[in-house]
Amino acid sequence: MNFTIWGLSGSLHTERQNMLPFAEDRLNYWLNIIDQACNRFRPDSELSRLNADEGEVVLSNELVLALQAARRASELTGGLCDPTVLTSLEALGYDRDYDSLGDLDDTPIDLRPAPGFAALHFNESTRTVHKTPDWRIDLGASAKALVADLVADDVAHAGGVIVEIGGDVSARGRGPDGPWVVGIAQTLMITGDEPRIGLSNGAIATSSNAIRTWRRGEQTIGHIIDPRTGYSAESAFDAVTVIDADCVGANAFATAAILWGEDAAWHIAQAGRSARLVRHDGSVEFVGAWPREEAA
C-alpha cells in the first residue's frame, strides 16, 4: 500500500496479505491523531493553537506523546534535533505547505539561535508546557518517525510489518520471504538501482538537506535548520542513513549527522549506531556494523 501524507510519500507492507486491512486501520488512526495534534499548517491543530498561546497550557495525550519523542530526539543529539527552530524556518520562507512554496525574494532577515527544548518547561506529569513569546515549535521530523514506530508496534503482534514515511522506515518481524528488503535512496528520484539491505526488527532513516529545498533569491535553502545559528545547515554530506532500534532514534541521529559534519562518524560511533554517510562527490563512508549491501 502506498500513500501520501504531509507532502511525503509513504508505504505500508505486511507479512501476510490478510493482515493489511488491520495495518491500514492502525495507519489511518495514527496519521489522523498525530495530524490533528502536530500539523503546524492546520489552523485548527493543537500545535497551531499552542504556538499562538501564552502561559501554562495543558496538552492532550497525543501532543504529550509527540513532545516526548521530540524531547528524546533532542537528548540523543545534544540539542541538535530541536523543534524550536520554527521561527527560523518561517523567516527563511517555509511558512506554508511545502508543495505551495515557490521562489522567494531575498529580503533581509534576522536569524538567531533557537531557544532549545528546555524553553518549553515540558512537564510530563501535569501534561503542561509554559508557553512564552520566545518559542514556537515544529514537530514534523520527529512526528513522522513517531507515526512509523506507533503503527509498526500496533501491528507487530499480528505478524511482520514495515512502515515508511518520507524516508523513515520502521520494521517489525519479517516479510513474506525473510527479512524486509530496504532500498537506500539519497534523493527523491527513485531509480530502482539503489543498494539494498535486509531489516527485521529495527528502523532506518535517511536525512539530507539537498531534499525539500526552495529558492530564496540566489540561494538554495534546505529544510534542516542548525539550532546553534538559526540558518539552514551546510554539511559535508549529501545524505546520511542511520539504523537504530526505532525510527525516532534513527531520524534523530541522521538529522544530527548533517549538522555534525566531519564529526558525524565519531558521534554516531560513540552512540553505538550504524550509519551510511554519502559525501557530495558520491563517496560513501560506513560507520559501525552497517549490514552488507546487495545490488538491486
C-alpha positions in Angstrom: 0.0 0.0 0.0 1.3 3.5 -1.0 0.1 6.7 0.5 0.9 10.4 0.7 0.8 12.5 3.9 2.3 15.9 4.8 3.6 16.2 1.3 5.6 13.0 1.8 5.3 9.6 0.2 4.8 6.5 2.3 4.3 2.8 2.1 2.9 0.0 4.3 3.5 -3.7 3.8 2.7 -6.8 5.9 4.0 -10.3 6.1 0.6 -11.7 5.1 -2.0 -10.2 2.8 -4.8 -10.8 5.3 -3.0 -8.5 7.8 -3.2 -5.5 5.6 -6.7 -4.2 6.5 -5.8 -4.2 10.1 -2.5 -2.5 9.4 -4.2 0.1 7.2 -6.7 0.8 10.0 -3.8 1.5 12.5 -2.0 3.6 10.0 -5.1 5.8 9.3 -5.7 6.0 13.1 -2.3 7.3 13.9 -2.0 9.6 10.9 -5.2 11.2 11.8 -4.4 11.5 15.5 -0.9 13.0 15.0 -2.0 15.2 12.2 -4.7 16.8 14.4 -2.1 17.2 17.2 1.0 18.2 15.3 0.3 19.7 11.9 1.6 23.3 12.0 -0.1 24.0 8.6 -3.6 23.3 10.0 -5.0 26.3 11.8 -7.2 24.0 13.9 -4.4 21.7 15.0 -3.5 21.6 18.7 0.1 22.6 17.8 -1.1 25.7 15.9 -3.2 26.7 18.9 -0.2 26.1 21.2 2.1 28.2 19.1 -0.4 31.1 19.4 -1.0 30.7 23.1 0.7 32.1 26.2 1.1 30.9 29.8 0.7 27.4 31.2 -1.0 25.2 28.6 -2.5 21.7 29.3 -1.8 19.3 26.4 -3.7 16.3 25.0 -2.2 12.9 25.5 -1.4 12.8 21.7 0.7 16.0 21.9 2.4 14.8 25.0 3.4 11.7 23.1 4.8 13.8 20.3 6.7 16.0 22.7 8.1 13.0 24.4 9.5 11.9 21.1 10.8 15.4 20.3 12.5 15.6 23.7 14.1 12.2 23.2 15.5 13.3 19.8 16.9 16.4 21.4 18.5 14.5 24.2 20.0 11.9 21.9 21.7 14.6 19.8 22.8 17.1 22.4 20.1 19.5 21.3 20.8 19.4 17.5 17.4 17.9 16.8 15.4 20.9 18.1 11.7 21.6 17.5 12.1 25.3 18.5 13.7 26.2 15.1 10.2 27.2 13.7 10.9 30.9 13.8 13.9 30.4 11.6 12.1 28.0 9.2 9.3 30.6 8.7 11.7 33.5 8.3 13.5 31.6 5.6 10.2 31.0 3.8 8.9 27.7 5.0 5.7 29.2 6.3 3.2 27.1 4.2 2.9 23.6 3.0 6.0 22.6 1.1 4.1 21.9 -2.1 3.0 25.6 -2.1 6.5 27.0 -1.8 7.8 28.9 -4.8 10.8 31.1 -5.4 11.1 33.7 -2.7 12.6 37.2 -2.5 15.8 37.6 -0.7 14.6 40.2 1.8 16.8 40.9 4.9 16.0 38.7 7.9 17.4 38.4 11.4 18.1 34.8 12.3 19.1 33.8 15.8 19.9 30.6 17.6 16.9 28.5 18.7 15.9 28.7 22.4 16.0 24.9 22.7 13.7 22.3 24.0 14.3 23.2 27.7 12.5 26.5 27.0 9.2 24.7 26.8 9.3 23.7 30.5 7.6 20.5 29.5 6.1 18.7 32.5 5.0 15.2 31.7 3.2 14.5 35.0 1.0 17.6 34.6 0.9 17.4 30.8 1.8 21.1 30.5 4.2 23.4 28.9 4.9 27.1 29.8 4.3 29.0 26.6 6.2 32.3 26.1 6.6 34.5 23.1 10.2 33.3 22.9 9.4 29.9 21.4 7.2 28.2 18.8 7.7 24.6 17.7 7.6 22.4 14.6 7.3 18.7 15.3 7.3 17.5 11.7 10.6 15.5 11.7 10.1 13.6 15.0 6.3 13.2 14.4 6.6 11.3 11.1 9.2 9.0 12.7 6.9 8.5 15.7 3.9 7.5 13.5 6.0 4.9 11.7 7.0 3.4 15.1 3.5 3.5 16.5 2.0 1.8 13.5 4.7 -0.9 13.4 4.3 -1.5 17.2 0.5 -1.8 16.9 0.6 -4.3 14.1 3.6 -6.4 15.2 1.5 -8.7 17.4 -0.2 -10.0 14.2 2.9 -10.6 12.2 5.7 -8.8 10.3 5.1 -5.2 9.2 7.1 -2.4 7.6 6.1 1.2 7.5 7.9 4.0 5.6 7.1 7.7 5.8 9.3 10.2 4.0 12.4 8.1 4.3 11.8 6.9 7.8 11.3 3.1 8.0 10.1 1.1 10.9 10.1 -2.7 10.7 8.9 -5.5 13.0 9.3 -9.1 12.3 9.9 -10.5 8.8 8.5 -10.1 5.3 6.8 -12.8 3.2 10.2 -14.2 2.1 12.5 -13.4 5.0 13.9 -10.0 6.3 12.4 -6.9 4.8 14.4 -5.5 1.9 15.0 -1.8 2.1 16.5 0.3 -0.7 18.8 3.1 0.4 17.9 6.2 -1.5 19.6 9.6 -1.1 17.4 11.6 -3.5 13.7 11.9 -4.3 14.5 10.2 -7.7 14.0 6.5 -7.1 15.6 4.6 -9.9 15.3 1.0 -8.6 19.1 0.7 -8.7 19.6 1.8 -5.1 21.7 -0.6 -2.9 19.5 -2.7 -0.6 19.9 -4.1 2.9 17.8 -6.6 5.0 16.0 -5.3 8.0 13.9 -7.2 10.6 13.3 -5.7 14.0 14.6 -2.1 13.8 14.4 1.2 12.0 16.3 3.1 9.4 16.1 6.8 8.5 17.8 9.0 5.9 18.3 12.7 6.2 19.5 15.1 3.5 19.5 18.9 3.2 19.5 18.6 -0.5 15.9 17.3 -0.4 13.0 19.6 0.3 14.7 22.7 -0.7 13.5 26.1 -2.1 15.0 29.2 -3.6 15.4 32.4 -1.7 16.9 34.9 -4.1 20.0 33.3 -5.5 20.3 30.9 -2.5 19.0 27.4 -2.2 17.6 26.8 1.3 17.3 23.3 2.9 14.7 22.4 5.5 17.3 21.3 8.1 18.0 24.2 10.4 21.1 24.4 12.6 19.6 25.5 16.0 23.0 26.9 17.0 22.8 29.6 14.4 19.2 29.6 13.0 20.5 29.2 9.5 19.9 26.4 7.0 22.5 23.7 7.6 25.6 23.4 5.4 27.0 19.9 5.6 29.9 17.8 4.4 27.4 15.1 3.4 24.7 14.8 0.8 22.8 12.2 2.7 23.1 10.2 6.0 21.3 7.0 6.7 21.2 5.6 10.3 20.0 2.3 11.7 18.6 2.2 15.2 16.1 0.3 17.3 13.3 2.7 16.4 12.5 5.4 13.9 12.6 8.3 16.4 16.2 7.5 17.2 17.3 6.8 13.7 15.8 10.0 12.4 17.4 12.0 15.2 20.9 10.7 14.5 20.5 11.0 10.8 19.4 14.7 11.1 22.1 15.5 13.6 24.7 13.9 11.4 24.0 16.5 8.7 24.8 19.2 11.4 27.8 17.4 12.9 29.5 17.4 9.5 33.0 16.0 9.7 32.5 14.8 13.3 29.4 12.8 12.4 31.1 9.4 12.1 32.6 9.9 15.6 29.4 10.9 17.2 27.4 8.0 15.6 30.1 5.5 16.6 30.2 6.8 20.2 26.4 6.3 20.4 26.8 2.7 19.2 24.7 3.2 16.0 25.4 2.2 12.4 25.3 4.6 9.5 26.0 5.2 5.8 27.3 8.7 5.0 27.4 9.9 1.4 29.6 12.9 0.5 28.8 15.4 -2.2 31.2 13.6 -4.5 29.3 10.4 -4.1 31.9 8.6 -1.9 30.4 6.6 0.9 31.6 6.1 4.5 30.3 3.3 6.7 30.0 3.5 10.5 29.6 0.6 12.9 28.0 -2.7 11.9 26.4 -1.5 8.7 24.8 -4.6 7.0 26.1 -6.0 3.8 24.5 -4.2 0.8 23.1 -6.0 -2.2 22.8 -4.7 -5.7 19.2 -4.1 -6.9 
